[in-house]
Amino acid sequence: MIKPNPDLTHYNLEDFVTDLSFISWVLLPNPELSAYWENVRFSHPEQIKNMEQASKIISGITLKPAIFDQQEEDVLWASVAAKTTIHQISHTTKLWRIISAAAMLLLVGGAFFLYQANRQVEYITAFGEKRTIILPDHSQVVLNANSTLHYLKNWGSNKKREVWISGEAFFVVKHLHQSGAIIPGDNFVVHAGQLAIEVLGTTFNVNDRRGLINVSLVTGKVSLAVKAKKFVMKPGEVFEYQSGQDTIIRKKTKAVQKTVWRNNKLEFSQTPVTEVFKQIEDLYGYKVVVRNPKILEKKLTGTFVTGSESAFLKGLSIALDITFTKSSSKQLIVQ
């Protein structure tokens, strides 16, 4: 019987995948193990996600049972018995203990290998936070506030370089292809919702929020693909994908306007205040509540500094002739 490890507060996914007690519970549960791990789920709800992912990894690994004929069993037993001087146990019992131990070691090794091969690296930014990330190929990503980026840990020349984005990020993709045929590893793909953005080496911005995916190309060449549709972008262009309508349209906005957030700025050009308020919600986490409906008829033009939340809101209040009041429920009242 494998004794469960009582210290699970700081367990991560890798710890669960390689815990013999957890593996036994997933594959060969018994009342004692089930009671223990169900109690873990109850007392450590923050670990439920790790436990469920680890269970899927372990359950996805199958071992072919070792089948011995009588002669092979006798040879194996003779080898073990020759080294055994105490604790005499029955021939068959001892043999199968050895087989079970070997199978468990194979299982742990296989689970760990599969986990490592499919391990994801994830970056999450809070409201009001930006972060610069260097990818395994030395491409650079600037992740805007309230955004998530993840990718598989193991990249290789036989696979496309792939990342997944939710929120907003600016990419500076390293160009790997030098000459000859393009191999899979030369390609870089950003997944945003149902949209796949494929490049070889370029700089561009992706904003995936509220059912709209906005792609702004600064330099290089980008291919947008969704289902059977494909579009090629030119530098300076801005394309928008509307998931509800499943369409991609070219916007009149200049790409540079969509990337100034990296320098703690936002540019508006006759932008409806409804869009401005959405920016506030996405960047700072407020729920904007407008008390005067006439405010919604306003439009905003200008460049505003966003490095300081209070300074940004003050600038907006002056430009739009409105007031902002923060409530205890994370609401931003506009009057």
Beta strands, then each sheet from edge to edge (+ up, - down):
strand 1: 120-124
strand 2: 131-134
strand 3: 140-143
strand 4: 148-152
strand 5: 161-172
strand 6: 188-192
strand 7: 195-199
strand 8: 203-209
strand 9: 212-219
strand 10: 222-226
strand 11: 229-233
strand 12: 238-242
strand 13: 247-251
strand 14: 265-272
strand 15: 287-290
strand 16: 299-305
strand 17: 324-326
strand 18: 331-334
sheet 1: 1+ 4- 5+ 3- 2+
sheet 2: 1+ 4- 5+ 6+ 7- 10+ 11-
sheet 3: 1+ 4- 5+ 8- 9+ 12- 13+
sheet 4: 14+ 16-
sheet 5: 15+ 18+ 17-
end
